[in-house]
Amino acid sequence: MLPKRMMSAGMGLALGAMMITGSALAQDKMSDQPEVNKQSGAQIDEQEGAHETDVQAQGAPRLAKACRDLAVQKEDHSEEIDGKSIYETNAKDYEQGEEFELLVDLLGRGNAMYNLTCQIDADGNMTYDGMKKTSTAKSAPGGA
């Protein structure tokens, strides 16, 4: 009969071999999963696009950026909005030569939004009208 130490060592080796085999099988089960780009965390094959607003996908219009910059200059709490991304705007509805209320929504922390309002006169001059912190986009009431 084998000494107890040898029996324990043999069982330990057998258990270790079973764990390695099980691990290899588990890795093999993952081979049918889509490949993931580890840098971005995105799937490489057949990836669906994220739900983005047109502004996020195509870039913010010049007018929306100008309104944000004006708000940073004029707002008492400008550090709250400085550097925030533009989520949505109604700038695409602006027609030159007409008065226009420009609405710009900035992404805040969590589900917060900063709703900026600027006025554009018939000559194209822009003035900053104010900011509200909410949880919804105001420039696209039908949803982004």
C-alpha positions, 0 to 999 in steps of 0.5 A: 500500500502507498504511503499517505503522502504519495497518495495525497500528492497523486490525488493533487496531481490528478485534480490539477490535471482535471482542472487544466482540462476543464479550463481548456474546454471552457476556453474552447466553448468561447471560440464561437463568440465574436472576436472583441477588440480589446482596445475599445471593447467593441466586437469586431464582426457584425457590430451594431452601431451605438445609438448616437445623435446626428451631432455625435455621429457627424460632429457638432455644427459651428453654431452649436459650438459658438453657443457653447463657447459663448455660454462658457464666457458668460455663465457664472458656473462656466466650470460646469460646462467647460469641455462638455460634449454637445449631445444634440442641437437644433442648429440644422433648422437655422435659416440665415437672415431669420431670428432663431432660438438656438438650443444646445444640449451638453452631456453632463455627469450621469444622466444630467444634461445642460440645456443652453439657449442662445438667440440669433438675430436677423443679422446673424449675431448671437447672444447667450440667453441662459442654461438649465440643468435637466435630465432631458434633451430640449433641442430635440423634444421628439427624442434623439 
